[in-house]
Amino acid sequence: MLGIETIEELLEKSKSVGVSDKELCEEAGIAVTTYGRWKRKEFQPNMGTWRRVSNALHAIEARKQGQINSNSSCPQHDVEE
């Protein structure tokens, strides 16, 4: 499961990546209300759904890392003297 095995780990990782519940749910294709029920421990997701959410979080993280990396290099500007 890509290293995320509990809802607590998922919540911690989501927070560290800066992912909102809505963004994660849209990426994973699940309802925000369903995700809320997991967080409140009203029920557990099945393995397939858990994998989709975990994969979605990793995909979002990879995109954000790509944005950070691509924005970290500053273009050269011509300086007039």
N, C-alpha and C positions, 0 to 999 in steps of 0.2 A: 504494500500500500504506500510505497514511496516514502516511508518513514513517518507517516502520520497515522497513528493507530487509535487515538481517542479524540473525543470531541474537545477536550481541553487543549490537546496539542493543535487541533485544527484552529481553534479560536486564537491561541497564542500566535500561530504562524500567520493567520489572517491579519492580526493586529500588527505584527512586525513588518509585513509586506505592505500594509496600508490598504487592504481590500475591504470594501463595505460588504455587508450581508447581501445587499441587492446585486452588486456586481458579481459576487461569487455565485449566487443562485442563478443569475442570468447565464453565466458561462457554463454552469453545470446542467442547466435545464430543469431546475427544480423550483418549487414555489418558496418564496420567502417565509410563508407561514409554516411550511414543512420544516425548514431549517430552524425556525424558532422553536418548534416542538422538540427537535433534537437537542437544542441548547438547554431547554428546560427539562431534558431527560424524560419526556413523556413517552418517547419510543426511540428505537434504534433503527437506523437505515439498513437496508439489505446490502450485501457485499457489492453488488453492481452499482448501486447508487452511491455508496461510500467511495468507490473507486472513481466515479465520475466527478464527485466533489473534490476529491484529492487531486485528480488530474487537472481540474479546472483551476485550482489554487496554484499549482505549479506552472500552468500555462500563463496565468496572469503575472506571476512572479517573473517568469522569463521575459515577458513583454516589457514589464517595468524595468528590468535589468537592461534590456536592449535600449530602452529610451534613455536610461541613465548613461550607459556607455556611449551612445551616439551623441548625446548632448555634452559629454565631458570634453570633447575635443573642440577647441575654438578655431574657427576659420581664421586664416591669415588675412590681415587687412593691410592695404597699401597705406603707408604713412607718407604724407607730403611734408617735405622739409622746406 
